[in-house]
């Protein structure tokens, strides 16, 4: 077998190893060994502690790669000028739904009324996750970050918290598409959260092209998923030789334009 053929086989090798968590192994040219983990940013107490097998992979890694190091206790939101009252920015139907949700979840309207729409969407999503029993300290990436610090494994950020905030602040109309999608797909998102919990507690999905519930419109999906996957693909291609545990949101591993497929299909 020629050199180029051997590289092609190595490059496209998606490991057949099955893990009891959502993950797969990819080997890129230049001896870059990636263990891609489908993280959930908030988890249940049953997700802790992490599997010894996963922790051993982390212990043997040259670095842990995450979207952003969320182990610091700084506020995730920047200081932003007040927006118009939310009622003036929403349709009557969406306003009524927000009022109902805030009352149901005990969120004071004064807490969100003048916030950007994207920030309101994140607040509502976080409370929805909490209602389902999810907590940030049981999130997979948070647990991996804490373990990496204990093991003295270096941490590398794919983008960092500030870049994530920049993506949100650049959304059109103050991020209103994210808020309206959050309201439109409220119950679907709850089912999706429960599905991802089951991936960690019961069995992960098989195959990267599985059909997932749609919780974003096409344009928002491209910004929050597609474009970021492409950027991460480029980042991971540039890593030095080594072994890496790469923890990204579980939805980045499945569905249209998923990260594993992008890595697999880089032109030889």
N, C-alpha and C positions, 0 to 999 in steps of 0.2 A: 504494500500500500504506500503510495507517495505521500510526501510531507503534507501537501495541501489537503489530500483526502483524510489524513489522520487528524489534521486540525479541524476539518469540517465535522468529523465524527465527534471529536472532543467538544467542539463548540456547541453542537446541537444536542448534546447528551443531557436529557432531562432524566434524572435518576428515577428508577422505578420503586425506590424505597417508599413505603407507606408509613406515615407517622400518625399517632393518635391526636394530633393537633393539625390545623390547616397549614401545610408547609410543603415545600419541595426543594430539591437540590438542583442547582444549575452550575455547570463548569464552563467558564468562558476561556477563550485563548489566553495564553500567558499565565496559566495556572492560577486563575482566579476562581476559587471555590465559594459559591454563595449558598447559604441555607436561608431561603426566603420564608419568612414566618408571617402568616396572616393575623396581624394583631387586632385586638379590640381595645379601643382607648379607655373604655370603662368596662369593668367586669364584675362578676358576682364573687362572693366569698368562696364558692366552690372552685373557682379558678386559681386559688392560691393554696399551697405553694405550687410553683411550676414543676412540671415533670423533671425528674432527675436526668432523664435522657436529654431533654432540651438544655438543662443547666450544664450538662457535660459538654454539649456542643458549644455553648457560650464560653466555657472554661478553656476549651481548645482553640478558640477563635483568636485571630490577630486583632479583631475589633468588632464591636457591636455597632451596626448602622441603623439609625432611626430617622424618622421624618424630622423630629425636633426633640431636643433634650427637655422633657417636661418635668424632670425631677426637681427643678428649681421652683421655689415658692413665689415667684414674681407674678403679678397680675397679667393675665393673657391679653387684656384689652388696653389699647392706648387711650390717652385723653383726646376725645374728639368733640368738636362743637355740637351743641344740641341741635337736633332735627325738629321739624314741625311735630306737633302732637300726632300720635300714631293714627288716630281716627281720621285726620285730614289726609293721610297718605294711603289709606286702604279703602277698598270697596266696602259697601255696607255689609255684604256677606262675610268678607274676610274679617272685618272689624268685630262682627258678632261672634265669630269663631275664636278670635283672640281673647275677647272678654270672657267667653265661656271657659277656655283653657286656663287662663290666668286664675279665674275663680276656683276652678277644679284643683289646680296644683298649688294654690296659695301664694301666687306671685303678685306682689303689690303692683298695680298698674304704674304707679309713680316710679318704680324701679326701671321700667323699660320704655315709658311713653315717649321720651325724647331721644332714644338711642337710634343709631343707624339700623336699617332693616336687617342687615346681615347679623348684627350683634343680637337683636331680638330673636332671630331664628336660632342662633346657637344657645341662647338662654332657654328657649322653649325645648329644644332638643335635649339639652342636659337634664332638664327637669323630667322630661319623658323617660329618659334612661334611668334616672333615679327612681321613678315610680315602678320601673320593672326590676328594681333591686340591684342596679349596677352602680358601682362606685369607682372613682378615679384611682384609688390606691390598689384596686384589684385589676386595673387595666394591664394588659399583657406587656405593652412597651414600658410602662412604669415599673413593673416587676423586673423586667429584663435590665432596665437602667440601674435599679437598686442592686441587683445581683452583679452587674458588671463593675460597679464601684467597689463592692466587697471583694471581687476577684481581681481587681486592678486591671480589668480589660478596657482598653481605650474605647471611647465613644466618638462616633463620627455622625454628624448631622447631614441628611440629604438636602435639607433646605433651611431649617431653623424656624423658630417661632415668629420672628419678625417678618420673614418672607411669607409665611402663611397669612399673617395679618395683612401684608401688602396685597396678596391675591384677593382677599375679601374686600379691602377698601377700594380696589379697582373694579369691582363688580358694578355693572350699570345701575343707575337709579338708587344709589346707596345700598345696593345688595337686595333690592326688593324682590328680584327673581328667586333668591334663596328663601326669603320669608314666604312668598306665595307658594313655592314648591313644598316647603315644610308643612304648610296648612293643607294643601291639596292632598298630599301623600301621608298625612299624619298616621293613619291606621296601618298603612302599608309599611311605613318606617318602623312601627312597633313590631310588626311581624318579622321584618328583616333583622332587627336587633335580637329577637328571640331565636331566629335561625342561626345567627352568628354565635350566640351563646351555645347552641347545640353543637356547633362545629368543635368547640373546645371541650364540652362536657360529655358528648356522645360519640359522634364520628364526623370527621371533616368531609367535605364534598370530594368527589372524584372527577377530575377533569376540569380544565380551566375555562371551558366555553359553556358552562352551565347557565341556564336561564335564571336571572335574578329579578326580583321585583323592582320596578322602575320607580325611583324616588326623586329623580332629577329630570328636567327637560333637557333636550339635546344640547343646547348651547351651554347650559350650566354643567352638564356632564363633561363636555369637552374641556371646560376650564378647570374644574375641580378634580377630574380623573384623567382624561386623555392627555392633556398637555403636561400634567405633572408626571405621568408615567413615562412620557417621552424624555422629559428632563432627567428623571431618575435613571432611565436606560443609559443615557449619555454619561452620567456621573459614574455609574457602576462599571462601564466599559473602561474608565480611566484609572481604576484602582490598581495599585501595585499587586504583584503576585501575593497570594495568601488565602487564608480561610476567614470568612466573614459570616456572622449571623445578621441578616437584614430583616428588620421588623417594620412592616408597613401595614396600613389599614387593610383588613382582610379583603375588602372589595376590590383592591388594586390587583389581587391575584386571580380574579375571576371576571368573566364577562367580556364585553367588547373592549378591544385595545388593552388587554391586561398586561401587566409588567412581564410575567414569564414569557408570553408569546413574543413581545417586543425583543426581549433578550435572545430568545431562540432564533428569531428571524433576522438578526442583523446580517447585512450582506457579507459574505465570506471574503 
